Amino acid sequence: MLGAILAVLSAASFALNNAAARRGVVTGTPAQGMVITIPIGVLFFLPIAILTGGIARLAQFSPEAIAWLVGVGLLHFLLGRYSNYRASQLAGVNLTAPVIQLQVVVTLVLAVAVLHEPCTALQMIGGGLMLAGSFITQRPPRAAPSTSKDESSGNLPVSGSPTFAPRHAAGYLFASIAALSYGTTPIMVRTALEGLGPLSGIVGALIAYTAATIAIGLALFSPALRRNVLTLKRENVPWFIYSGVLVAAAQGLFYSAVAVAPIMLVVPLMQSALVFRIIFAMWLNPGHEVFNAAVVIGTLVSILGACLVSIDTNTILDAAPLPETLAHLLRRQI
């Protein structure tokens, strides 16, 4: 139960972070966002680790565990976050979120192959539905009549079409890279933190963020990156700060969840972020996102798939009036 609660809270925090980051990269750049948000993670987790006594637990971490967490920082917070920001900048959160959420398929495959966690045929069907949902959201909307509405206001035109033109191919490419990066790191986190208790998630996140912050600091020796960062607009700073705090909180909740619950429970529950993302996008970015039937239907299909994966197979089949032969097939482990 604790792992499930932590996972849902983490999903909501990730969704609000995405909305804030999207607002920042509308006129800012992914590199600017990373230079602000990654060090915030260290500032967020360090006092918590000290106050909770988590720093004292560092001695419990083996060199192998620390190496895994350093790898998480580089893969997740550098490659994954940059790709996420680029995807959001190019195509918006609503279109790219279901693609990025395919990270769960990557994670579940690795959980079975590497951690040897059980996976049933019904859970595989759920994974297929999530994949189908991501494809549904990628259907381009029908062309709408032009409107004289001033798009600079940030509101939707009267026709209901979005006020920006998403670059689908590039956006989906970066979303796919983010999905592969994000989908791999939960296995690394689980390997590093298994058996160390929920507070180990705080220390684990601190180690990962510290590694990523050091890498960002070294990257700033590049004149091109420094010039990019120095063009940061003042109005974008608060959005990147909000994003940094929210994603740090989300990561802490997620790390704590996987420290006390199986990957096969935690990761699928994280798919509730799809619902939260649409809600927060409508609230913060109504003029910078695509809202249409395909987005809503694709999201609902993905959520259905996540439910099939996350809910115990026996619980579902015991409540469903299916023939015993079919129920037996769906319970079969793969």
Secondary structure by P-SEA (a helix, b strand, c coil): caaaaaaaaaaaaaaaaaaaaaaaaccccaaaaaaccaaaaaaacaaaaaaaccccccccccaaaaaaaaaaaaaaccaaaaaaaaaaaccccccccccccaaaaaaaaaaaacccccccaaaaaaaaaaaaaaaaaaccccccccccccccccccccccccccccccaaaaaaaaaaaaaaaaaaaaaaaaccccccaaaaaaaaaaaaaaaaaaaaacccaaaaaaaaaccccaaaaaaaaaaaaaaaaaaaaaaaaccccccccccccaaaaaaaaaaaacccccccccaaaaaaaaaaaaaaaaacccaaaaaaaccccaaaaaaaaccc
